[in-house]
Amino acid sequence: MADTEALAELDQRIAVLRDNLRQLVEQAAGYSGAEDEERNADRIADQQAQLDALLKERDALAKK
């Protein structure tokens, strides 16, 4: 049961990060200027790294 709850929590966190990434990409498309682009690229990379870590954690938990 704990694994089921943990998976559900990870799925929710993954959904939030995916939505954040979608919004950041949409915002990046509307911005111009090197500073804005660099800041958005950093934010997108950070969110992607967090998403990748959660997906890896979820995969490991699902295999148990």
N, C-alpha and C positions, 0 to 999 in steps of 0.2 A: 504494500500500500504506500509506503514511504517513497518507493521508486516512482509510482504513479503520480504522486503529488509533486515530486521533484521534477519529473518530466513535464507536467503541466505548467509549473512555474518557469522552467526553461523555455517552453514553447511561448509563453506570454512575453518573456524578456526578448526572445528572438523576434517576435512580431513587432514589438516596440522598436527594436533596432532597425528592422527592415523598413518600418514606416519613417523613422528618422532619416535613414539613407535616402529614401524616396524624396522626402521633403528637401534634404540638402542638395540633391541633384537638381531638383526643380529650381531651388533658389540660385544655385550656381549658374544655371542657364540664363537667369535674368540679370545677373551681375556682370559688370565689366570692370576692368582694371586689374593690374597685376597683383596688388595687395589683396583685393577681394578674392581673386582666383586662388591665390596661395593659401589664404585662410580657409576657404571652403575646401580646398584639396586636403588640407591638414585635418579638418573636421570629418570629411568623408573617410579618409584613411583611418582615423581613430575609431569611427563607428564600425567600419568594416573589420578592423582588428578585433573589436569587441564581439561582433557577430561571429567571426570565425572561431573565436575562443568558446563561445557558447555552443556553437554547432558541434565542435569537437567534444565538449563536455557532455552534450546531449547524446551524441553517438556512443560515447563510453558508457554512459548510464544505461542506455537502451540495450547494450550488449550483455549487461549483467543478468 
